Amino acid sequence: MSTSLEMLAVDGVDGLSMQKISSATGPCNGPLSGRDLWGLTLRPYLELVLDELGTYYPGETTELPLTALSALSEPGREAKALIEVLAVTRRFPFAGETIRQELAAALER
């Protein structure tokens, strides 16, 4: 999954395909879908960043937590991939609706 996450962060949604992932990783144990990337990696990362920001902004801490600081100042592959996915949700209505609902729920916490 790290290879597909890296490809998503670098090449974006339009540059990501199962053929490219297979070429880069070789045979794998099972299929990987966008839902897997979202559910297993990107959504938990988003929730972590939002939770950390939630402790910072009410004043519970004076220093920006590490994951949130990193996501904002030196975005890694998770942050870049998350931004790409959020940016293209309008083009993919079904995925976009799922992501919008989950993002709204995460922001309400």
C-alpha positions as CSV (number, residue, x, y, z in Angstrom):
1,M,0.0,0.0,0.0
2,S,2.9,2.4,0.6
3,T,3.8,2.3,-3.1
4,S,0.3,3.2,-4.2
5,L,0.2,6.0,-1.5
6,E,3.5,7.3,-2.8
7,M,2.3,7.2,-6.4
8,L,-0.9,9.0,-5.4
9,A,1.1,11.7,-3.6
10,V,3.5,12.2,-6.5
11,D,1.3,11.5,-9.6
12,G,-2.1,12.4,-8.3
13,V,-5.4,10.6,-8.9
14,D,-5.1,10.9,-12.7
15,G,-1.6,9.3,-12.7
16,L,-2.6,6.4,-10.5
17,S,-3.7,3.1,-12.1
18,M,-3.8,-0.6,-11.2
19,Q,-1.4,-1.3,-14.0
20,K,1.1,1.2,-12.8
21,I,0.8,-0.1,-9.2
22,S,1.3,-3.6,-10.4
23,S,4.3,-2.7,-12.5
24,A,5.9,-1.0,-9.5
25,T,5.1,-3.6,-6.9
26,G,4.9,-6.9,-8.7
27,P,2.4,-9.6,-7.8
28,C,0.4,-8.9,-4.6
29,N,-1.9,-10.8,-2.3
30,G,-5.1,-9.0,-3.3
31,P,-6.7,-6.0,-4.9
32,L,-6.1,-2.5,-3.7
33,S,-8.8,0.0,-4.2
34,G,-9.1,3.7,-3.6
35,R,-11.4,2.8,-0.7
36,D,-8.6,0.8,0.8
37,L,-6.2,3.8,0.6
38,W,-8.9,6.1,2.0
39,G,-10.1,3.8,4.8
40,L,-6.8,2.3,5.9
41,T,-4.5,5.2,5.5
42,L,-5.8,8.6,4.5
43,R,-8.9,8.8,6.7
44,P,-7.0,7.8,9.9
45,Y,-4.3,10.3,9.0
46,L,-6.9,13.1,8.5
47,E,-8.5,12.2,11.8
48,L,-5.1,12.3,13.6
49,V,-4.3,15.7,12.2
50,L,-7.8,17.0,13.1
51,D,-7.6,15.6,16.6
52,E,-4.2,17.2,17.1
53,L,-5.4,20.5,15.8
54,G,-8.4,20.2,18.1
55,T,-6.1,20.1,21.2
56,Y,-4.1,23.0,20.0
57,Y,-6.7,25.5,19.0
58,P,-8.7,25.4,22.3
59,G,-5.5,26.1,24.1
60,E,-4.9,22.7,25.7
61,T,-1.3,22.9,24.5
62,T,1.0,25.7,23.5
63,E,2.9,23.8,20.8
64,L,1.4,22.5,17.6
65,P,1.5,18.7,17.8
66,L,4.0,16.9,15.7
67,T,1.8,15.2,13.0
68,A,-0.2,18.4,12.5
69,L,3.0,20.5,12.4
70,S,4.5,18.2,9.8
71,A,1.4,18.1,7.7
72,L,1.3,21.9,7.5
73,S,5.0,22.7,7.3
74,E,6.7,19.8,5.5
75,P,3.9,17.6,4.0
76,G,4.9,14.0,3.4
77,R,3.2,11.5,1.2
78,E,0.2,11.1,3.5
79,A,-0.5,14.8,3.5
80,K,0.1,15.2,-0.2
81,A,-2.1,12.2,-1.0
82,L,-4.9,13.5,1.3
83,I,-4.8,16.9,-0.4
84,E,-5.0,15.3,-3.8
85,V,-8.0,13.1,-2.8
86,L,-9.8,16.0,-1.3
87,A,-9.1,18.2,-4.3
88,V,-10.6,15.7,-6.8
89,T,-13.7,14.6,-5.0
90,R,-16.0,16.8,-7.2
91,R,-15.0,14.7,-10.2
92,F,-15.9,11.4,-8.5
93,P,-19.4,11.9,-7.1
94,F,-19.8,8.5,-5.3
95,A,-16.4,8.7,-3.6
96,G,-16.8,12.4,-3.1
97,E,-20.0,11.9,-1.2
98,T,-18.5,9.3,1.0
99,I,-15.5,11.4,1.8
100,R,-17.6,14.5,2.4
101,Q,-19.7,12.6,4.9
102,E,-16.7,11.2,6.7
103,L,-14.9,14.6,6.7
104,A,-18.0,16.3,8.2
105,A,-18.2,13.6,10.9
106,A,-14.5,14.0,11.7
107,L,-14.9,17.8,12.0
108,E,-17.9,17.5,14.3
109,R,-15.9,15.6,16.9
